Amino acid sequence: MQRWRVLLLIFLLAGSTLFGDVKLKTYILPDEAGTALKQMLHRIDGARYKIDAAIYSFTHKKIAKRLANAAQRGVKIRILFDRESNLHNRRSQIGYLSKFRNIETYLISGKARRNRKGYGLMHMKLMVIDNRYTIFGSANWTYSAFGLNYEVIAFAESYAKAASTERAFEKMLLKAVRY
């Protein structure tokens, strides 16, 4: 019986390796908003060659400035914006970011609705950095999300998870139009 407990303990402790070796850290906003934003900015500042992102609402100037700085360092950045939320929104950061070399901005609508006018939303809140780090959750990149709203944001470190996310991003990119 004691041997069984030792084997179970080893199995549980090794679980992250056995199930994909994903390092995951989650933050609950608004209580951990400052820490979550700091972590996001740190990951952007540490980007070496590539950032891909898909975001529904993006009005947070500090995040936009850090992406612009990364682009100026030579990091290639592609951002998919939800068309309906950003095209005519004067606070959207799409216009600001689209002016930078190394930043490509795109608009995409959600899936067309059957038997109705209009489209759904591209409602993602997603960033993949250097094919290694994935940032995702319910939080838009807005001041409200990082200060007022109840949200969750997660930071995953896994090449395999980043690769599968990149494949989905590439599929969406095929349906998007340049801003």
C-alpha positions in Angstrom: 0.0 0.0 0.0 2.8 2.5 0.8 4.4 1.8 -2.5 1.2 2.7 -4.3 1.1 6.0 -2.5 4.6 6.8 -3.5 3.9 6.0 -7.2 0.8 8.2 -7.1 2.7 11.1 -5.6 5.4 10.7 -8.3 2.7 10.6 -10.9 1.0 13.8 -9.6 4.2 15.7 -9.2 5.3 14.8 -12.7 1.8 15.6 -14.2 2.9 18.8 -16.0 5.6 16.8 -17.8 3.3 13.9 -18.6 0.5 16.1 -19.8 2.4 18.5 -22.1 4.8 20.5 -20.0 2.8 23.8 -20.1 3.7 26.5 -17.6 0.6 28.5 -16.8 0.0 31.6 -14.7 -3.4 33.1 -14.4 -4.5 36.5 -13.0 -7.9 37.5 -11.8 -8.8 41.1 -12.6 -9.4 43.8 -11.3 -7.5 42.6 -8.1 -4.4 41.5 -10.0 -4.7 43.9 -12.9 -1.5 45.8 -12.2 0.5 42.6 -12.0 -1.1 41.1 -15.1 -0.5 44.3 -17.1 3.1 44.4 -15.9 3.6 40.8 -17.0 2.1 41.4 -20.4 4.3 44.5 -21.0 7.3 42.5 -19.8 6.6 39.7 -22.4 6.2 42.3 -25.1 9.4 44.0 -24.1 11.2 40.6 -24.2 10.0 39.7 -27.7 12.8 38.9 -30.0 11.4 38.3 -33.4 7.6 37.9 -33.7 4.3 38.8 -32.1 0.9 37.7 -33.5 -2.3 39.0 -31.8 -6.0 38.9 -32.2 -8.0 41.3 -30.2 -11.7 42.4 -30.0 -11.2 45.8 -28.4 -7.8 47.6 -28.1 -7.8 51.1 -26.6 -5.0 50.7 -24.1 -2.2 53.2 -25.1 0.5 51.7 -22.9 0.1 48.3 -24.5 0.1 49.9 -28.0 3.3 51.9 -27.2 5.1 48.8 -26.0 4.1 47.0 -29.3 5.4 50.0 -31.2 8.7 49.9 -29.3 9.0 46.2 -30.1 8.4 46.9 -33.8 11.1 49.6 -33.7 13.5 47.0 -32.3 12.8 44.8 -35.4 10.1 42.5 -34.0 7.6 41.6 -36.7 4.0 42.1 -35.5 0.7 41.1 -37.0 -2.5 42.1 -35.2 -6.0 41.0 -36.2 -8.7 43.5 -35.0 -12.4 42.9 -34.9 -13.8 45.0 -37.7 -17.0 46.1 -36.1 -15.3 47.1 -32.8 -12.4 49.0 -34.3 -13.1 50.4 -37.8 -14.9 53.5 -36.6 -13.8 53.6 -33.0 -11.7 56.8 -32.5 -10.1 55.2 -29.4 -9.0 52.1 -31.1 -5.2 51.7 -31.4 -5.4 50.3 -35.0 -4.7 53.7 -36.6 -1.7 54.4 -34.4 -0.1 50.9 -34.8 -0.7 50.7 -38.5 1.8 53.5 -39.1 4.8 51.6 -37.8 7.2 49.6 -39.9 7.1 46.0 -38.9 3.5 46.2 -37.8 0.8 44.7 -40.0 -2.8 45.4 -39.0 -5.8 43.5 -40.2 -9.6 43.7 -39.8 -11.7 40.6 -39.6 -15.4 40.0 -38.9 -16.8 37.0 -37.2 -18.5 34.3 -39.1 -21.4 35.4 -41.3 -24.8 34.7 -39.8 -27.1 32.4 -41.7 -30.5 33.8 -42.7 -29.6 37.1 -41.1 -27.8 40.3 -42.0 -24.4 40.9 -40.5 -21.6 39.0 -38.9 -20.6 37.6 -35.6 -17.6 39.0 -33.8 -13.9 38.1 -33.8 -14.0 38.1 -30.0 -10.5 36.8 -29.2 -8.1 38.3 -26.7 -4.9 36.6 -27.8 -1.2 37.2 -28.2 1.6 34.7 -29.2 5.2 35.9 -28.7 8.2 34.2 -30.3 6.3 30.9 -30.9 6.7 30.3 -27.2 4.4 32.4 -25.0 0.6 32.6 -25.3 -1.4 35.3 -23.5 -5.2 34.8 -23.5 -8.3 35.3 -21.5 -11.5 37.3 -21.2 -9.7 40.7 -20.9 -9.7 43.1 -23.9 -6.8 45.5 -24.0 -8.6 48.4 -22.5 -8.3 50.5 -19.4 -11.6 49.1 -18.2 -10.4 45.5 -18.5 -7.2 46.3 -16.6 -8.9 48.4 -13.9 -12.6 48.0 -13.5 -13.9 44.7 -15.0 -13.9 41.2 -13.6 -11.7 39.4 -16.1 -9.2 36.6 -16.3 -5.9 36.7 -18.2 -3.6 33.7 -18.6 0.1 33.4 -19.6 1.2 30.0 -21.0 4.7 29.0 -21.9 4.7 26.1 -24.3 6.1 25.8 -27.8 3.4 23.1 -28.6 0.5 25.3 -27.5 1.9 28.3 -29.2 2.2 26.3 -32.4 -1.4 25.2 -32.4 -2.5 28.7 -31.6 -0.4 30.0 -34.5 -2.2 27.6 -36.9 -5.6 29.0 -35.9 -4.2 32.5 -36.2 -3.0 31.8 -39.8 -6.5 30.5 -40.7 -8.1 33.7 -39.5 -5.5 35.8 -41.3 -6.6 34.3 -44.6 -10.1 35.7 -44.0 -8.8 39.2 -42.9 -8.2 42.3 -44.9 -5.4 44.8 -44.4 -6.3 48.0 -42.6 
